[in-house]
Amino acid sequence: MNKIAKLLTGCAAAGIILLSTSTASYAQQVCGPRDHALGQLEKHHSEKVFGRGLTPNGKAMLELFVSKSGSWTVLMSHPNGRSCFVAAGDSWHAVKQVPAGPAV
């Protein structure tokens, strides 16, 4: 692994730890190329995309990645190819969707 990849991996891990332990760390997001972020989520955490949506102004896409073991990550990606780790955690549990309205 080259030096830049090692540095980004270390920064991502440190950023995830900081984001999960301190509200002041929200100003210090870990960002990098989208392809690299996706590779790290798959390779190191076995996380796959669970859902995604656009911000109201359409300038960023938020994605939720989840693993079978329950780890999860929220990634924000911009049109220029830059992505930032927003939050991460564990013990993810999907909630069963209940249809709206009366049962037929």
C-alpha positions in Angstrom: 0.0 0.0 0.0 1.5 3.4 -0.9 2.1 6.2 1.6 -1.0 8.2 0.6 -3.3 5.2 0.9 -1.9 4.4 4.4 -2.3 8.1 5.4 -5.9 8.2 4.2 -6.7 4.9 6.0 -5.2 6.2 9.2 -7.0 9.6 8.9 -10.3 7.8 8.2 -9.9 5.6 11.2 -9.0 8.6 13.4 -11.8 10.7 12.0 -14.4 8.0 12.7 -13.1 7.7 16.3 -13.2 11.4 16.7 -16.7 11.8 15.2 -18.1 9.1 17.5 -16.6 10.6 20.7 -16.8 14.4 20.4 -19.3 16.9 19.1 -16.5 19.4 18.5 -14.9 17.1 15.9 -17.7 17.7 13.4 -15.6 20.5 11.9 -12.8 18.1 11.2 -14.2 15.7 8.6 -12.0 13.2 6.9 -12.3 13.6 3.1 -10.7 12.2 0.0 -11.5 10.6 -3.4 -14.8 8.8 -3.5 -13.4 5.7 -5.1 -10.9 5.4 -2.2 -13.6 5.9 0.4 -15.8 3.2 -1.1 -12.8 0.8 -1.3 -12.0 1.3 2.4 -15.6 0.7 3.4 -15.8 -2.5 1.5 -12.3 -3.8 2.2 -11.9 -2.9 5.9 -15.6 -3.0 7.1 -17.5 -5.1 4.6 -20.0 -2.3 4.3 -22.3 -2.0 1.4 -24.7 0.9 0.4 -28.0 0.6 2.3 -29.6 3.9 1.1 -28.8 7.3 -0.4 -30.4 10.7 -1.0 -29.5 14.2 -2.2 -29.2 17.3 0.0 -32.0 19.9 -0.6 -29.7 22.0 -2.8 -28.6 18.9 -4.8 -24.9 19.7 -4.2 -24.1 16.6 -2.2 -25.3 13.0 -1.9 -25.5 11.3 1.5 -25.2 7.5 1.6 -25.6 5.0 4.4 -23.3 2.0 4.3 -24.0 -1.0 6.5 -22.3 -4.4 7.1 -23.9 -7.7 8.2 -22.1 -7.4 11.5 -23.9 -4.1 12.2 -21.2 -1.5 11.6 -22.4 1.6 9.7 -21.0 4.7 8.0 -22.6 7.9 6.6 -20.6 9.2 3.6 -21.2 12.6 1.9 -20.1 12.8 -1.7 -19.8 15.9 -3.9 -20.0 16.2 -7.7 -16.2 16.9 -7.9 -15.5 13.3 -6.7 -14.6 14.3 -3.1 -16.3 12.3 -0.3 -16.3 12.9 3.5 -17.0 10.6 6.3 -19.8 12.1 8.3 -20.5 9.6 11.0 -20.0 5.9 11.9 -21.0 3.4 14.5 -22.1 -0.1 15.2 -25.2 -2.1 16.3 -27.2 -1.1 13.2 -30.6 -2.6 13.1 -33.0 -2.2 10.1 -36.5 -1.2 11.1 -39.4 -3.1 9.3 -41.5 -0.6 7.3 -45.2 -0.6 8.2 -47.6 0.3 5.4 -49.5 3.5 5.9 -53.3 3.5 6.1 -55.8 0.7 7.0 -55.0 -2.9 6.2 -56.9 -4.2 3.2 
